[in-house]
Amino acid sequence: MTKKPLHEDPIKHIVWTGDRLRVLDQRRLPRTVRFVTCRSAADVARATRDMVLRGAPLIGCAAAYGMALAARRNRLKDVRAASALLRRARPTAVNLMHALDHMLSVAESCPEPSLSAKMAAAAVKYREDDLGFNARMAALGAALLRPDSNVITHCNAGALATAGIGTAVGMIRAGWLAGSVAHVYPCETRPYLQGARLTLWELMQAGIPATLITDSMAAHLMKTRRIDAVIVGSDRIAANADVCNKIGTYGLAILAKHHRIPFYVVAPSTTVDFATRRGDDIPIEERSSREVVEIFGRKIAPKGAAAHHFGFDVTPHELVTAIVTEKGVVSPVNGANLRKVLRR
Ligand code: MRU
């Protein structure tokens, strides 16, 4: 089979037209391809909160465009208000705060009459940077894998979650092209099913051999088949290099350790939060229990059932074999090495 080349932006899921942002509604995938139009920062905040768009780097890129939309009347006070609004959209992915801080600093340093043009240019650049980060991480990460690896991934850390080819899935795509990835097992990722709905969709479109597993099958797979690596993204990495990612990641890291399987995290520098000392200090989003007791609007638990919905968990850095960033590979994984690679 001919392998499809590595397009940097394989899915046109976020389209900036200068006065609006069109985003692919990820809640409806893979069944329906429908776009939502954002004309204001409030629209972008709503789309982010409601999971129309998701994935840490993409949340940051969308927020940058949201700030550009807020600047259209050349008023700094609109931009400041938009920053406060967007900041509350979701609590865990620090890329959101990184993008807002960056855009706010652009706004504060430019005269009001040129605000709109400067902010639009800065948002476009912010997104292009993420695209470049993806490409660099993919190349660095793929080189870590041995030939014909079978890998497990979790959630969706693919093109849909970023501006480029993805973080974890970007590494997988580059590995597939280079012959270091043979087969991918995406975990379905209960309760939001990003693995089943989004990652598998992306992998199938790219022609990469993939077999879906439920989250609870990972241990059995690691014991009974040859699994060479677990590769995931991240929503926030603390100063001590603890890694926060989609709920279920911590369990996978423990399983990987037990089975002596390398556990790789692929994340750009915009995901690293040196202001948060340890992973346990990262705010963990708690979403509606409805998303756990219902699947696509259908109740699967008894009426009145209580349920937890933790969106994320924290993997202690000791369980991580390497963190792949666009600036280099952090290994052994600890705060000092993280700082050294990111030159902070
Ligand atoms: O709740 P989501 O779908 O926004 O969570 C996404 C994840 O946890 C991803 O693994 C993470 O953002 C890395 S994406 C490159």
Boltz pocket constraint, residues with backbone or C-beta under 6 A from the ligand:
constraints:
  - pocket:
      binder: B
      contacts: [[A, 53], [A, 54], [A, 55], [A, 56], [A, 57], [A, 93], [A, 154], [A, 155], [A, 156], [A, 157], [A, 158], [A, 161], [A, 162], [A, 166], [A, 167], [A, 168], [A, 194], [A, 232], [A, 233], [A, 234], [A, 235], [A, 245], [A, 246], [A, 247], [A, 266], [A, 311]]
      max_distance: 6.0
